[in-house]
């Protein structure tokens, strides 16, 4: 019998976990495999940690409308890149539902908390549903889904005393996860608190693929650009709103739609050839990175308009369910490790939270005929029969009247994308480059955003233990000299205190990063000349003054 040290991480079966950072994939950037037992056990348990509200994205609201296709990818016919029917014809409209949400808080938490906003769009297409599930910040904190339960646990209250002050827990996790630096640089800026749901961007975040009629594939990233512009709050503005209400975002969206002021977003898409792009200093499948827009310009493909509020909040918001695996013909997965993990987790969560027949609910059901051989389960109230189907046959294949496989579409290709030749492994991608885009993001922020970012980081890190503070300041110096110096000055951590820390044992630094370590604090500002960075659209500051409080004595009368 193997003796396991007391503080060794294990599975519930008692197996030591030798690698809790990487899912098992075919090569370091290849597809994940179905027998990822440790990951599946970890994630399926995590999906069941809360009932009945969502573990994450519990606070949210839904609105309905339509997507109108342009029929083009920029100036080119979109059929050159994808055969997905909803994009092909100019003016073609597809019904949509869009759920906005915050991530960490419960169902009755504040909508002006500093938090990413979920931006989940359900397209009710003629080929069935397509769910595009992302956020308003364009990147994420981690690049491998095996870390998602750990990340969310670090954002939740202490499991012993349930204290809600999560700064120490969150930065403890982030201090050991340098890939989070890019997201932190956005989240702690004003863009971490949108003024409302109507004035925020949306992103698919993960890398997907488009496939055309010839079976040719390209990598894509999705961007939702609000026609209303982008507006954000400072922490002080948010506190002034929160003093009066917790649900300002839901009310703003509801009131605007009721008044006929329908919010609108344009869908823009970046396209990249479908391979690993060794010429780039990052991996295009890494969801902690954005693609430089001067190299891969986003081009418009359609617009979305929201023109209806829910008729029943529970039925159309609490029970609406999304999944990253919900794609239609012409749209494909990439091997993005977060996307692969999310694809398992989302549908697994919905079956647990709403029930195994959640797709029979009207808000989740496609607006096309459904014919499956799935039966029974809790709350089943229909059978997915095709017209004329023999009701006795709930299996396939059959020659006595059961449903049959759909015919292959014209030009159908069973093989998509580049050929993969690699061994099964647990390894992070080679081109991590965790600091460069975070530093560029810092340099490209507006002055008021930069001031707010530093103030928010100082406030949060002031609540943290000294070792966490020092490691975070070291990371910030790696991001940008000015960022490290100003945050350090704010919390009393100097360059001398951190310069000898060195990289984490888990880090694999590039030559440029090694040079930054050698010159820590003296690297000079990063050049952003000619760089067009996703998410750096103008951001209007919405200033909110605190409303005067009523006199308690008057209220007593």
N, C-alpha and C positions, 0 to 999 in steps of 0.2 A: 504494500500500500504506500502510495506517495504521500509524504507529509507536506501539507500546504501551509505556509506561514499564515498566522491569524489574520493579517490585514491584506491577504491576497484576494483580488476580485475573482469571483467564480460565477457560474450559471446556477440556476436553481437546482440543477442536477448535481451540483458540487464540482463541476469541471472547472479547473483554473482557466481564466481568460488571459491568453498570452498576448492578444492584440485587441484592444478596445478602441482603436482609432480608425481602422480600415475594414470595410467589407471585403469579402472574397470576390475577386474579379479575374477575368481572363486578361492577364497583363495588368500593369499598374493603372491604365486608363480604359480598360476594356469593359465589357458588360458584366454585371453582377450575375451570380449563379443562384439557382433556386434552392440549393441545399445549404444556404447560409444560415445554419441552425442557430448559432448564437445571436446573430442579428435578428432573425425572425422571432425568436423567443423574447428577446429584449423589446422589440418594437411592438409585438402583439400584446405583451403585458402592459406596456406604456399606453397603448390605445385604450385600455380598459381601466385606467386609473380613476376616472371620474364618471359619475352618473348623476343626473341625465344630461347636464350641459356639456358642451365641448371641453376637452382638456385645454386646447388652445383655440383662439378665435371665438370665445364664448360670447363676447359682447359684439354685436353687429346688427346691421339692418340691410334689407334687400329692397331693390327697386327693379322694375321691369321696363322693357322697351324693345328696340330693334337695332340690328347691325345692318348697315347698307354698304354693299361692296362697290368698289370703284372699277373692278375688272382688270386692273393694271397693277404691276409692281413698278411704281415710279412711272416711267415712260414705256415700259415693256408690257406685253400681254402676260398676265400672271400665270397662264398655263405653261409658260416656259419653265416655271419653278415648281408649281404644285397643281395637281388635278383635283384638289378639294373643291367640291361643287359650290359651296357657299361663296367662294371668292370670284367665280368666273365671269359673271354677267354684271355689267355696270348697272347700278340701281337695284340689284337683287337684294331683298330684305329678308333677314332671318330673325326670328324672335329671340330675345335674350333675357336673362335674369342676372343681376350683378349684386353680389353681397359684399359690402364693406365691413371691416371688422378691426378690432384691436387684437393683439396676440395674447398677452400674458394675463390680463385681468379676467375676473369672473363676469357673469352675465350682467350684473348690475354695477360694474366698475365704471370709472370715469372715461369718457371718450376724448378727453384732452390729456391723458397720460402720455408720457414719452414712450413710444412703442411703435414698431412697424404696423402699418395698416394692411390687412388683407384686402386683395383686389381680385375677387373670384368671379369669372364670367361663365355662365352656362349658355351655350348656343343651341337652340332647338332646331337642328338642321334637318334637311330632307333625308340625310343618311344616318339620322340618329343624333344623339347629343354629343357636343364637344365642350369639355370643361377646360378653360384656361385659368389656372389657379396661381396667382402670384402675389406680389406686394407693391407698396408705393415707393420703395427705396432702391430697387434695381439690383441689389446684391443680397447675400445672406451672410450669417455669422460663421457657418461651418460649410465644409465642402463634401463631407461624407455623412450619410444618413445614420450611420451607426452611433453618431454622437448626438443625435437629436434629443433623445430622452434626457441625456446628461445636461444639455444646454437648457432645455425647458425647466428641468428641476432647479437649475441655478437661478432661474428667474422667478421661481415661486417662493412663498414664505417658508421659513425654517420648519422642517418637519417635526421638531421637538416642541418648540414653544410657539410656533406659528407667527412669529414676528414677521411683519411685512417688509421691513427694511432690507431690501435685497441687494443693496450696493456691494456689500462685502462678498456675498455669494456670487453675484454676477461677475464682478471683476476678478474674483479668485479663479473662476472658470476662464475668463478672457485672458488673464495674465499667462495662462498656459496654452492659449489657442491664438497664436499670432495671426492666423488667417482672418480673425475677426476685426483686425484693425481698420479695414476699409469700411465695413458696416458701422463700426463705432464712430468713425469720422463723419458719417452721414447722420446716424441716429441721434447723436448728441448735439448736432447742429439744429437750427430751427426746423429743418425738414423732418425731424423726428416728431414734430407736433403740427400736423396740417391745421389750417384755420377751420376747415370743414372737409367733408368728403367730396364736395363738388370741385374744390380747388386743389386737387392733388393728382400727381401722375400715377400710372399703374404700369407694372412690368410683369412679364412672364417669369423673369428671374432665371429659370433654368434654360439650358440650350435644348431646342427641339430640332426636328428635321421636317423639311418639305420634300415630297416625292412627286415627280411629274408622270405623265402618261407613259413615258419610256422607261420608268423605273429609276430615273436619275435622281439623286438626293443631294440636298444642300443643308447645311446647318443654319438655324435661324434663331433670332431673339426677338421677342415681342415688346413693343412700347405703346402705352396708351397716353396720349397727350391731351390734356383738358383744354377745350376751346375757351373756357372761362379764365385760363391762366392759373398759375401756381401761387398760393398764398399760405403763409405759415405764421406760427405764434412763437413767442419766447416763453420761457418757463414762467415768467411773471404774468404774461398775458393769460396763459393757461390756468394759473392759480386764481386769477380774478374771475375767470369763467367758472372754474370748479367750485368756487365759493357760493355760486348761485345754483348750479345744475350739474348733473353728471351726464346728461344726454343731449348736449348741444348739437352734436354732429347729426344724430338721427332726426332731431327736430328741424334743423336747417334743410336737410335733404327732403324731408316730407313736405315742409311748407313750400319749398321752391317748386316741387312737382305739382302740388295742389294748386299753386298760383299760375301754372302754365309756363314757368321758367324752367324749361327742360334742359338739364345739363347734357353736355355732349363731349365726346372724346374722339380723337382720330387715332386709328390703329396704324402704327408705323412698324416696319419689320427690317431688321438687319439680316443680310444673307452672307454666308461664308462657304467656300468650297468644303466638301465633306471629307476632311482628313485632319491630321493632328497639328498642322501648321507649325513646323519646327522653326520657322523664321520669327515667330512671336516669342516674347519673353514671358508668356503665360499660356496656360492650356485653355483653349476655347470652351472646354466642358466644365471649367471651374466656376461655380456659381458665386464665388467671392470676387469675381472680376467682371468688368464691363469690356466691351469691344470698342476700340477707338473709332469714333464716328467719321473721322477724316479718311480712314481706311475702309470702313464698312458702313457707309451712310445709311441711316434709316430712311425707308421710302414708304409713302402712304399706300394702304391697300383698302381702306374703308373707314367708316365712321360709326359710332354708337351713340344712340340717343335714349335717355331714360324718360319715359312719359307716363308711368303708372306706379302708384304705391301699392303695397300689399293690401289685400282685402281682409286678411286675417294674419296677424303678425306671427302667431305660433305656426300655422300651417305653411306659410310661405317664407318664413325667415328661420325659425328655430328648426324646422324639419327639412329645409333645403339642404342638399348634400352634394358635395363636389368630390372629384377625384382626378388626379393628374394622369391616370391611365385612360381617361375617357376621350378618345381621339376618333376622328372619322377618316375615311379613305383619303389619301393625299397628305395626311399629317402623320408623323412618326416620332418615336422616342429617339433621343440620343443616348449615349452611355454615361451621361452626367450622373455621378453617383448619388447626389441628392435626389435627382428626379426618379431614379430607379427605386430608392427607398421610400420616397413619398408615394409612389404608385402603389406599393403594397399597403402602406399605412393608411392612406385616406379611405379606401374602400373598406378595409378591415375595420376602421373606426366607425364608419357609417352603419355597417351591419351590427355592430355592438351597440351603438348609441341610439339609432333610430329603429333598427331591426333588420332581419334578413330580407324583408320585402320592401325596403325603403324606396326602391325604384318603381314601385307601384303607386306611390303617392303622386298626386297630380303635378306638384311643383318639380318633381324629379323625373317623371316619366317623359320619354321622348314623344314628339308629336308625329311619329311615324308608327306603322304597325309593328308589333312585337310578337315574336313567336319563338319561345324557348322550350326546353324540356325540363326546366326547373319547376319544382313543386313544393308546396306545403311551407313549413316554417311558421313562426309566430306572425299573426296578423295578416296572413294571406287572404285576399278577398277577390282574387281573380285567377284565371288560368291563362297563360300566354299562348293561346291557340291561334294558328293561322286559319283563314277561311277554308273550310272543307277538310281540315285535318281530322284524321281518325282519332277521336278522344282517348282511345285505348292505348295509343302508341305514344309513350313519353321517352323515347330513346331514338338514337340515330346511329347507324343506318337502318332503314326499314324499306320493305317493298309492299307494305300493306297500308299506306296512307299517312305515314309520319312526315315530319318536316325534313327537307333535304338541304344539303349545303348550297349556299348561294353560288351562282355561276361566277367564274373569274371575270373581272372587268377587262375590257379590251386593253391590250398591252400589259397585262398583269405580269409582274416580275417577282418571283419568290425570294430573290436575293436583293438586298438593299444595302448600300453603303460600302465602305472599304473592307477589304479582307483583313481579318485579325489572325495573327499568328503569335501566340504567347502562352505561357504556362499559368495555371492557377496560382494566385498569390494573394497575400494581404500586404499592400503597399500603397503609400500615398503617391499621387501623381508627381512627376519629376519637377515640373516648373511651378513651384509654389509662389515664389516672388511676392511675399505677403505684405511688403511695405510700400512698393513703388506707387501703386494706384491710390493707396491711402494718402501718400504724400502729395501726389498730383491733385487729388480731391481737395486737400487742405489749401493748396495754393490757388485753386480755382474758385474757392468759396467767396461770396460777397463779404465785404468788411463786417457788416452786422452779423452775418452768419458765423464768421470766424470768432468774433468776440463772444457770441453766445455759446459756441462750441467749447471754448476754453473755460468759460464760467461754469458751464454744466459739468464738465469733467472734473474741475476743481471741487465743486460741491459734492459730487458723487464719491470721488476718491478720498475726500476728507472723512468719509464714514468708514474707510477701509483700514485693515491692519497694515502695519508698516511694510512687511515683506511684499504685500500685494501692491502697495503704492510704488515701491521701488521698481518692481518688475514692469509695471505699467509705464512709468516714466522712461525706463530703458526702451520699451517698445516705441514710445512716442518720439524719442530721439532718433530711433531707426526710421520712423515715418518722415519726420521733418525736424530740423534743429529747433525752429521757432516753437513748434508744438511741444516738444519735450521741455524746453526751457520755461515756457510760460506756465504749463501745467505744474512742473516741478516747483517753480517759484510760488505758486499758489498753495501748495500743500507742504512746503518746507523740505523738499527733496532735491538735492543739488546734483549736478553732473558728477561731482566727485563721489557722491554716494552710490552711483549706479554704474560708473564707467567700467568697473571690473567684473560686473555680473556675467558678461558673456552670453552667448545664445543658450537657449534651452537645449537639453540633451536630445530632444526629439526634432530639433530644427536641422534642416539641410540648406545652408545658405548659398546663394549665388556668389560669384566673384565680386560683383558690385556690392552685395550686402556685406561680404567679409570686409571690403574696403570701408564701408560705413561703420562697421564695428571698430575697426582700427582708428578711425577718425571721429569717434562718437562725439557729437556736439559741435563738430567743426567741418561738417560736410557741405555747408552752404545750401541755399534754396534749390529745389529741383526745378529744372526747366520745363515749362508747359507751353512753350512757343509752338503754335500750329496745332495744338492738341484740342480736339473737340470731344468732350467727355460726357457720356450719358448722364442724365439727371441734372446737368448744370444749366438748366434753363432759368430765366429770371425768376426771382422769388420775392413776392411782395410781402412786407411785414404788416400784419393786421394788428394794430395796437389796441389793447382792451384795458380800459381803466376799471378799477374795482368799484362796484356800485356802493353807495353809502348805506351803512346798516341802519335799520330802524332803531329808535331809542327803546331799550328794553322796558323802561318805565311806562312809555306810551303803549307798548304792546300789552303790558299787564293791565292797563285800564280797559 
